[in-house]
Amino acid sequence: MMRMIFAALALLAAPALAAARPDAALLKAATAEAPAVTATLKKLVEIETGTGDADGMAAMGQFLEAALTARGGSVTRQKPTGGVAGDIIVARWKGTGKGKLLLIAHMDTVYQRGALARAPFRVADSPQGSLAFGPGIADDKGGIATILHTLPLLGAKDFAELTVAINTDEERGSLGSGASITELARGQTAVLSFEPTTMPERLTRGTSATNTVIVTIKGKASHAGNSPEAGINALTEAAHIIQATSDLDRGPGNRRFNWTVVEQQRGVRNIIPDSITLTGDLRTADMAQFDAFKAELLDRLKTPSIPGAVVTAEVRVNRPPFTATPASNLLIEAAQEIYGGLGKQFTVTERGGGGTDAGYAALAGVPVIESLGLPGAGYHTTDAEYVYLESVPRRLYLAASLIRRLGR
């Protein structure tokens, strides 16, 4: 199966040294479809879908089910594992083409309920053109909108089968949906992932594994004024650990590590704290980097700075990394050729610091292309996330062109 897919992709990318002549009819249709994307973005942003928000996921699931059904899809729901809130929305279309394609995006965001009131949807002008702002608008509601408005540009001859899957826990590692994504990807000609990109626009040959680091410090409580020396200050030990591990982050393009959460079991001003938990975010390209980090961390923690403190550590694998295969690189070449026909170019990076569901899709052994959503900035901020609306026509054109080439 993989040999057949690779052969088809080789033919797909064979002319990649020269820009493809644009399909005038498709470009006209994509340009005509583009204004509707802004209205869809507004609807998507105004449904708050922070990961774990059951009400928000239910509302978004209903919206997506209706939107995909209206576009002719046969919609089903899949339950994620581990009690994750919300259903994975899966829609399928049958066609008369040759290729089977899976399009993936996620409905959850990093913003919890109330973020919309602080940063409502708005459109503003900039030197780069119109920008649309809102919580999660780039990551990944722009990806959902791109999928929804690419579908009207396609016909039955453009694919043998087209599947769209939108999950609900990507921002927490897709631990409840990753296995479903891998299973949906099996046997596909290719998987197109609609995570956002930047401006200037980029494609990436890899995304990082997302891993969790948990360090627990046990000390001894005592009166902070009368007898602090009788205690073992877990917070002081935690501060030492943070300082002693600061160099475990290797910088951009390499292994990334940052402490992100500090939790205290019970905090009282006049009591020496006896229990602190540190949680860190670790991004790695492969298991070798993971194993090296774990060994270094455990070595740093083997002797507490405060006698009597007890320090334990866990390094947990969450989402797998994505590394482009030769077949995936052919998809990037095809995208570059398509964009070249529009007088545009991509910057191609080797690996981003973010982790995405491309890692789960790639476990199925099929070609995957990442970052087909809308260009934007300010991901994972409070009120500064936005997308570039001027990019919408060419992003729709790109997605439809890739699907046609792979599916016909």
N, C-alpha and C positions, 0 to 999 in steps of 0.2 A: 504493500500500500504506500509506504513512504517513498519507494523508488518512483512510483507513478506520480506522486505529488511533486517530487523534486523535478521530474522531467517536465511536467506542466509548468512549473514555476520558471524553469530555465527558458522555455519558450516565451513566457510572459515578459521576462526581463531582457531578452536577447537584444532589443534595440536601444538599451538604456544609455548607450554612449551619446545618443542624440535626443534632444527634446521631442516629445510626442506632439504631433499637430493636434491642437485642441478640438474636441468634438463640439462644434458650434451649437448644435441643438441642445446638448446636455448642459453646456455652460449657460445658455439662455434660460433653461428650466431651473438650474440651480440658483441663478440670479433672481428669478421670479419668486422662488421659494424662500429666499433669505429673509425678507421682512417678517414672515410669520415666525421665524425663530425667536425674535425678540419677545413676542407675545408669549411663546411657550416658555422661554426662560423666566419670565415674570411669574407664570403659573407655578413652575417648578420651585422657584426660590421661595414663594409664599406658602409652600407646604414645608414646615420645619421638620427635618429628618435627621436630627442628631442620632448617631448610632445608639441603639437601645431604646429610642423613643417609639413605643408601641403604637401610640395614637398617630404619630406622624407617618410611620411606616404603613399603617393601615390606609391612611388617606392617600399616600403616594401610590400604594399598590392599586387602589381603585382607579386613580387617575391614569396610571400606565396601562392597566387592563383595558380601560375604555379607549385610550388612544391607540393602542396596538390592534385592538379589535376593529376599530374604525378604519385602520389601514389594511385590513384583510387578514390579519394574523389569527391563528388558532392559539388561544392563550391558555396556559396552565399555570399552576402555582406549585412550588416545591418548598417544603419546610426545611429550613436550615437546622443543623444539629446544635446541641448544647444549649437549648433554650434561647437562642438568638431571636430578637424581636423582628417581626415582619416576614413575609413570604418572598422567596425568589420568584420573580415574574419571568416566565419563559413564553415566547411567542414563536410560531413556526409558519413558514410559507412554503408551498410546493411550487416548483417551476418546471420548465422544459429544458433548462440548460444542463451543464455537466458538473459544475462544482458545488460542493457543500460548504457553507460558510457559517461561522459563529461570530456574532457581534456582541461584545460585552461592555458593560458599564456598571456603575453602582449608584444607588439612590441615597445612601447615608452620607452624612457630612460630619466634620469634627465639631460643629456648633450645636450647643444644647439649646433647648427651648428658651426663648427670650432674646436670642441673637437678632432675629428679624426686626424686633421693635427698636433695637439700638442701631441697626444698619439696614433699613428697608431697601427694597429693589429701587434702583434709579438708573437713568441713562444720562451721561454727561459727555460733553465734547472735550477733546484733547487734541494736541498737535498730531497724534497718530490716528485721529478719527474718533468716532463715537465709542464710548466704553459703557458697558452695562455692569453695575455693581450689585452685590448681594451675597449673603452667606452661602458658600458652597456653589456659587455660580460657575466657577471654573472647574472645581473638583467636587463632584463630577456631573453637575446638572447640565453643563455645556456639552458634555459627552452624550448624555441622554437626548438632549435637544438635537444634536447632530444626527443621531440615529433616527429619531422620529421624522426628521425632515429630509433625510436621505431616502427613506422608504418610498415616498411618492415619485421619486425619480427613476425607480426601477420597474422593469417589466418581467413577465414570467420567463422570458428567454434568458434572463440575466443570471440564473442560478438553477440548480436542480433542487436544492433545499437551502433555505435561509432561516437561521435561528437567532433570536435576540434573547439575551439573558441579563437581567438587572438584579443585582444582589443587594443585601441590606447591612452587611457588616465589614465592608472593605477597610474602613478606617481603623478597625481593630484587628486587622490581619486576616479577615475572611475565614476565621477558624470554624465558623458554622456553615460556610458555603463553598470553601475551597475544593472539597471532594466533588461537589456537584459540578463545579466549573470544569474540573479535569474530566469528568465523565461526559459532559456535554461536548467537550472538545475532541473526544475520541472519534477517529474516522473522518474528521473535517478536512477539507482541502486546505483551509487556513483559518486562523482566528484573528479578528481585527479588534483591538482593544482601544476604547475611546476615552482614555485618560487625557487630561489636558496637556498642552505643550506651552512653550514660552513665546515671547516675541523678542528677537527674531525667532521664527519657527524652527523647532528641532525634532529630530527623530533620534531614538536611542537604541543601541545594540544590547542594552542590559539594564535591569533594575535590581535593586538590592534585596537580599533576604531581610526580613524584619524579625528581630529577636528581642526577647525581654530578659533583663537582668534584674534579679531581686536579691538584695542583701539585707539580712536581718541582724540587728545589733541588740543583744540582751545585756543590760547593766543591772544596777541595784538602786532602788529608790531610797532617798533619805531627805531630811529637812534641809532646804536650800539655804536657810539662814543659820540654824543652830549647829548642823553637823554635815555640811556638804562633803567633807572629806570621808565620811562613812559610806558614801554612796559610790556608785560607778556610773558616770554620766554617759548614757548611750548617745546623746546628741553630740557631745564633744567627740566621741569616737566616730560618729557618722561624718562630722566635719573633717576629721583627719582622713577618712576613707575617700571622701570627695576630692580632697587635695592630692592624695597619694595616687589617685587613678586618673588624674586629669590628662595625662599624656597617652592614655590608651586610645584616644581619638587620633586617627592618623591623617585627618584633613580631607579636603575635597578630592573626589575621585578615588579615595581609598576607604579603608575601614572607618566607619563613623561610630562614635560612642558618646552619649551624653546622659548624665543623671537628669531625670525629668520630674520625679515625684518624691516627696518626703512625707512619710506618715508617722504619726505618733499615736500609740494605743490610747493613752490618756494623758492629756497635757494640763498641768496645773502650775501656775507661776512659781509657787514656793516649794515645789518638789523636784528633786533631781530626777530627770527622766530615765526610766529603766527599760524602755523598749522603743526602738526606732526602726522603720523599714524604708530602705531606699529602693526606688525603681528606676531603671535606666533603659534607654533605647539603644540597641545595637544594630548596625546595618553592615552586612557582609556580602561579598560576591560569591562565596562558596564555603563548603564545610571546612576547608583548610584554614580560612580566616577565622571562622567560628571557633575551631578547636584551639588555635593559637591565642585568641582573646581569652578563652576560658582558662587556659593554663597560666597566662600572665596575671589575670585577675586573682585566681586562687593563690598564686605566689605572693601577691601584694597583701593579701588578707590573712596569711597564715599566722602572723604575730600581731595581735592587737596593740595599739599604742598605749592603752590603759590596761594595766594588769587586772585580770578578773573579768574583763569584757568577753563575751562570747559572740563571735561573728560567724554567720553561715551564709552561703551564697548559692544561688541557682541561676543557671544560664539556659534559657528556654528557647527552642526553635519555634517560630511562628510561621510566617509565610516564606516559601522557598524563593530563591532568586530566579530571575529570567536572564538567560544568556542567548543571544541570537545564534542560531545555527546557520549553515550555508543557505538553507532554504529560506530562513527568515531574512537573511541579508538580501536575497533576491527580491523579497517584498519591498525592502527599503529602496533598492535600486529602481523598482517599478514606480514607487511613489515619487522618487526624485525626477524620473522621466516625465511623469504626469505633470508635476509642478513646473518643470522646465518649460513645458508647452504653454504655461500661463505666464512665463517670464518671472517665475519665482524660484527660490532655492531653499533647501533645508540645510541646517547645520546638523551633522550626525555626531552624537556623542557616544562614547564607549559604554558608559554606565552612569545612571543617575543615582542619587542618594535615596530616592523614594522607593518603596516597595509597592508592587501592583499585582493584580490578579493575572497578569501575563505569566507570572511564575507558576501558578496552578495550571493554566492552560497548556504551557509548554511541557508539563509532566506527561501529557498525552502523546508526546512525540510528533506533534504537527507544527508547521510553520506559524509563527505569531508575529504580528507587527503592533507596536505600541505607540501611544501618543497621537491618536487620530481625533481627539476631541478638539475643543476650541483653544486658541492661544489666549493666555491670561497671565495674571500675576496676583500676588497677595494670598496665595493658598494658606490655609491654616492661620489666618490672622483674625482680627476682630471686625473691622469695618472697611477693609481695603482690598477685598477680593473682587476682581473684575475680569471681564473678557473683552476682546477687541471685536466689535461688531463688524468692522470693515472686512474681517477675514472670513466671514460666514459663507459667502458664495463660493469661494475657492475650496473651503473645507468640505462643503457638500459635494462639490464637483470631484474632489479627491476621493472621498469615500465611495461615491457612486461609480467612479471610474475603476477603482480597485475591485469592487464587487463584480462589475461587468467583466473585467479581464479574467478574474479568477473563476467566475461562475459560468461563462459562456462555453 
